[in-house]
Amino acid sequence: MKIIILNCGSSSIKYELVEMPENKVIAKGLVEKVGLKNSVIKHKNEAGVDLKMEMSIPNHQKGIEEVLRILVSPENGSLKSLEEISAIGHRVVHGGEAFSGSVPITKEVIAALEECVELAPLHNPPNLAGIYTMQNLLPETPQVGVFDTAFHQTMPEHVYLYAIPFILYEKYKVRRYGFHGTSHKYISQRACDILSVNIKDQKIITCHLGNGSSMAAIKNGKSFDTSMGMTPAEGLIMGTRTGDIDPGALLYMAEKEETSIKETSNLLNKNSGMLGISGVSSDMRDIENAANEGNHRAQLALDMFAYRAKKYIGAYAAAMGGVDIIVFAGGIGEMDTETRKRILSGLDFLGVDLNPKNLDKKGEETILSSADSKVKVIVVPTDEEMMIAKDTYEIVSR
């Protein structure tokens, strides 16, 4: 069964064509700068095709149309016709409280997603655009929604609620939802597979670290807590997001700077985090280069990032009554060996004993801990698209 996976961002479309149940990637690519100047499609397939095409892509529909055209083209394609596509899997960022798992996309599901737009105004509209487009282009092909928030719907009430008047939760569903759920689910299960342990017996802390970062406490295979909240702004320090901050400080800054709600939101989400602290960049590589050249603020940003992650590890170990496995994933978690070392330093009190020979390995499944370590530490490159493919295949095969 051939399944196409679509991950539509605000100005991008990430896609994969997967053969299931073999878990075989036939083709994949990225549409960049949707709705902007100099749009680009990058496409690869198993036959060795490696394309980079510049063209005008004013919206997501045009981008998806071009992707499908490439997939069936005689020169560069992997399909004889679009009828070979048996199902479509969509990454959807916010499902609110309506979805605790992946679901077939129906009129009712679309209506529920449209209601969630105000919870994720930057993410859900492009996700919906992908669904609408495929309805028009492949109306008979089943579609499945896989939600970033679904995995975290197992969090207990006392964990996901905020200490605000309860009526505001009842009226507006103001609560912690968490994100990166597809990644946290994948890397926790894959780590257990590598270590040959049963996930239902494990206490796991997953660290999805990238430009957007989050951590999760996974107890007996279920999400118990996670660092992101009602929006992706809570929790760890990120590329341009503040992470945890005193709400009183926000009110104080807004009053002093006389900023609107929108301007304050931009401050929190686009001008803060590693960029705001370092004054150099939101990219960890640039910040590390600057720190190596003696830039104090760059070094400060690195120290703050590692400290916040280390603090969450300690908190989640306490919340779960211990920890058996710590997993790293995401661009920083998989590739930035120095940041991993900063986060892991001083965790011997938890039972972490590291293997020095493996600490500098990048971008591959690697056990960082020693054979005798009480707590296993492992790097698992995340594969959200394959997780979406598996859920889609399972649902359409019922």
C-alpha positions, 0 to 999 in steps of 0.5 A: 500500500502506497501512502503519501504523508503531508506535513504542511507548515505555514510556508512549507510542505514536507512530504513522503511517499511510503510503501506500507507495511514495509516502512519503505520510503519511495520518495520524499521532499520539501516545498519551501517558501510557500506564498513567498518569493523564490519558492523551491521544491526539493525532491528525492526518490529511491531511483536516485532522482535529486531535484531542486526546482524554483517556481512560483508557489502562491499557496499550499494547493499549488505546492501540493499539485506540483508535488503530485505532478513530480510523483507521476512524471515519467522522468522523475516520478515514482508512480504511474498514476495517482490511483496508486496512492491508497491513503493520505496521512496528515500531520495536524498540530492541534486537535484540542481535547477532541482527539486522543488518537489518529482518526479518519478525516470526515466532515465532523473531524474537519469541523472540529479542526476548524474550531481548533484554529484559534488554539493554533492560528499559525499551524492549523490553517495550513494543516487544513489547507492540505486536507482541503486540497487533497479532498479536491485532487483525490476525493476518493482516497481516504485521509487520516489526521495524526495530531501532535497533541493526541499523545499527550491526552493521557496526562492526568487532570492535575497535570494539564490544568493551570491554576486559573479560575476553573470557569476559564477552562470550561469556557475556553479550554485553557489548559496544557496540551503539549506538542511534538507528540508524534515524535515523543511517541516514536522515540520512546517506543524506538528506544525501548525496542533498541534496549529490548525492554517493554515500554509498559514497564519503563519511566522515560524522559524524552528530549525533542530538542531543535529550534522548537524544543519540548520534553515529556515524561512517559510513564508505562508507555503513556504521556504523563507530563510535557513541557509545552503548554496550551501553546508551544511557547511554554517550557524549554528555551527555544530558538526564538521562544522564551519558554517558561516565564513569569506572567507578571514579567510579561505584564510589566514589559508590556506596560513599560514598552506599551506593546499590544497583545500582538506585539507582545506575542511576537516578542515571546515567539519570534524575538526571544529565546536563544536569539534574544539572549545571544543577540547572534542567532536562533541557530545553535551552531552560530551561537556555539561559534560565537561562544568559542570566539569569546562572546559572553552572551552566546555562552550565556544562552548555551548555559541557560538552554542546558540548565533549563533542560537539566531542570526538567529532567530532574522534575520529571524524574521526581514526578514519575518516582524515578527514570529508566531511560533518557532519550535525545532527538531533534536537530540539537538532540541528535547532532549537537554533542556539546549541548548534550554533554552540558545537559547530562553533566552532573546527573550521576546522582540519578544513576547516569553513567556515560560511555565516553566513546559514544558521546561525540557520535551524531545523527544515528541511533547511539547508546550514550550510557555505559553498560552498567548505567542504571539509567540508559541514555540514548539518541534516537533520530526522530521519524515523525513521517514514519509514525504518521504512515504507520497510524494511517496504514493501521486505520485504513486497513481496518 
